[in-house]
């Protein structure tokens, strides 16, 4: 096709787009336009099936809703181009520059196109968007299902609500990208850089996460099921890890402990998770009664309604942990750090000791909070009867409506604590609280 014929066709297409009866919709399907200059051209709704644009300059081109099925856009300059709603299935975009391009609602699913090759036979062409540059691109709602985006860069791109199911993103760089509500189920994110990304409500079910970088990413309410995060980088990330995503040995320890509890110690094994890092994990309603959790890291974890009766959590890191309504009767929390933790409605009262025949012995085993740090913790409505707070720091904590009957408060710091409605031990001088506040 001669350059003159191409220019004439583009003019007629512009008239067609404008609704002028003299216009004709452009059909450049299977044409060889490699290396062409199409900067700012208007090919909205054009038929461009299998067209070879390789190496062409299409910066700021208008290709909205164009049919680019199987088109060859390899090494094209598409910076700032409008490809919203375009059909890019089976398209070749390898090494293309789509910086700041608009691909909202575009269809980039894997596809295939049969087209003549140099030997006059039919070649099978599959979608390839690998090594492309999509930094700052608008890709909201785009469909990349099973597409090849290996080693592409999508820094700061908007991929919110995008379909990336089964997409190959190995080695891709998506630093700071918006992937809110995106579906990444089954995607291969091996060595993918997602640092600082917004992944709120994203679906990562079954995704491959080997060496994936989630540093400082926001994964609030993201679906993380059937994945292995053992080699992923999650420092600084807003992430709550479900049991299903934990390391195999941790899940086995939980399973063995449940069997141990159910069989009264005859089968299974008591969980020994000393100094194990379980920070940012979702352990809601878990039963770890009697487990050995000395020095465990549970910072920012969810343990609401958990059963932790007679568990040893001494020297544990439970900062900002959610322990609302948890059962902690008789638990050892000595020297533990519970700064900013929420224990509203939790049960930390003493537990009655029984003999081998489950008969009452008349003895009580109090919860041990000696030297524990509870600065800024929420203990509203907590049952703290007979709890041992010897040398503990409860500064600025919320003790509103908490029950501290018969608790040991010797050398306990209560400076700045909210004690409205708090029930103190009968021998406790409430005036000491006033004195502390005056200081």
Rosetta blueprint (number, residue, H / E / L):
1 X L
2 X L
3 X H
4 X H
5 X H
6 X H
7 X H
8 X H
9 X H
10 X H
11 X H
12 X H
13 X H
14 X H
15 X H
16 X H
17 X H
18 X L
19 X L
20 X L
21 X L
22 X L
23 X L
24 X L
25 X L
26 X L
27 X E
28 X L
29 X L
30 X L
31 X L
32 X E
33 X L
34 X L
35 X L
36 X L
37 X E
38 X L
39 X L
40 X L
41 X L
42 X E
43 X L
44 X L
45 X L
46 X L
47 X E
48 X L
49 X L
50 X L
51 X L
52 X E
53 X L
54 X L
55 X L
56 X L
57 X E
58 X L
59 X L
60 X L
61 X L
62 X E
63 X L
64 X L
65 X L
66 X L
67 X E
68 X L
69 X L
70 X L
71 X L
72 X E
73 X L
74 X L
75 X L
76 X L
77 X E
78 X L
79 X L
80 X L
81 X L
82 X E
83 X L
84 X L
85 X L
86 X L
87 X E
88 X L
89 X L
90 X L
91 X L
92 X E
93 X L
94 X L
95 X L
96 X L
97 X E
98 X L
99 X L
100 X L
101 X L
102 X E
103 X L
104 X L
105 X L
106 X L
107 X E
108 X L
109 X L
110 X L
111 X L
112 X E
113 X E
114 X E
115 X E
116 X E
117 X L
118 X L
119 X L
120 X L
121 X L
122 X E
123 X E
124 X E
125 X E
126 X E
127 X L
128 X E
129 X L
130 X L
131 X L
132 X L
133 X E
134 X L
135 X L
136 X L
137 X L
138 X E
139 X L
140 X L
141 X L
142 X L
143 X E
144 X L
145 X L
146 X L
147 X L
148 X E
149 X L
150 X L
151 X L
152 X L
153 X E
154 X L
155 X L
156 X L
157 X L
158 X E
159 X L
160 X L
161 X L
162 X L
163 X E
164 X L
165 X L
166 X L
167 X L
168 X E
169 X L
170 X L
171 X L
172 X L
173 X E
174 X L
175 X L
176 X L
177 X L
178 X E
179 X L
180 X L
181 X L
182 X L
183 X E
184 X L
185 X L
186 X L
187 X L
188 X E
189 X L
190 X L
191 X L
192 X L
193 X E
194 X L
195 X L
196 X L
197 X L
198 X E
199 X L
200 X L
201 X L
202 X L
203 X E
204 X L
205 X L
206 X L
207 X L
208 X E
209 X L
210 X L
211 X L
212 X L
213 X E
214 X L
215 X L
216 X L
217 X L
218 X E
219 X L
220 X L
221 X L
222 X L
223 X E
224 X L
225 X L
226 X L
227 X L
228 X L
229 X L
230 X L
231 X L
232 X L
233 X E
234 X L
235 X L
236 X L
237 X L
238 X E
239 X L
240 X L
241 X E
242 X L
243 X H
244 X H
245 X H
246 X L
247 X L
248 X H
249 X H
250 X H
251 X H
252 X H
253 X H
254 X H
255 X H
256 X H
257 X H
258 X H
259 X H
260 X H
261 X H
262 X H
263 X L
264 X L
265 X L
266 X L
267 X L
268 X L
269 X L
270 X L
271 X L
272 X E
273 X L
274 X L
275 X L
276 X L
277 X E
278 X L
279 X L
280 X L
281 X E
282 X E
283 X L
284 X L
285 X L
286 X L
287 X E
288 X L
289 X L
290 X L
291 X L
292 X E
293 X L
294 X L
295 X L
296 X L
297 X E
298 X L
299 X L
300 X L
301 X L
302 X E
303 X L
304 X L
305 X L
306 X L
307 X E
308 X L
309 X L
310 X L
311 X L
312 X E
313 X L
314 X L
315 X L
316 X L
317 X E
318 X L
319 X L
320 X L
321 X L
322 X E
323 X L
324 X L
325 X L
326 X L
327 X E
328 X L
329 X L
330 X L
331 X L
332 X E
333 X L
334 X L
335 X L
336 X L
337 X E
338 X L
339 X L
340 X L
341 X L
342 X E
343 X L
344 X L
345 X L
346 X L
347 X E
348 X L
349 X L
350 X L
351 X E
352 X E
353 X E
354 X E
355 X L
356 X L
357 X L
358 X L
359 X L
360 X E
361 X E
362 X E
363 X E
364 X E
365 X E
366 X L
367 X L
368 X E
369 X L
370 X L
371 X L
372 X L
373 X E
374 X L
375 X L
376 X L
377 X L
378 X E
379 X L
380 X L
381 X L
382 X L
383 X E
384 X L
385 X L
386 X L
387 X L
388 X E
389 X L
390 X L
391 X L
392 X L
393 X E
394 X L
395 X L
396 X L
397 X L
398 X E
399 X L
400 X L
401 X L
402 X L
403 X E
404 X L
405 X L
406 X L
407 X L
408 X E
409 X L
410 X L
411 X L
412 X L
413 X E
414 X L
415 X L
416 X L
417 X L
418 X E
419 X L
420 X L
421 X L
422 X L
423 X E
424 X L
425 X L
426 X L
427 X L
428 X L
429 X L
430 X L
431 X H
432 X H
433 X H
434 X H
435 X H
436 X H
437 X H
438 X H
439 X L
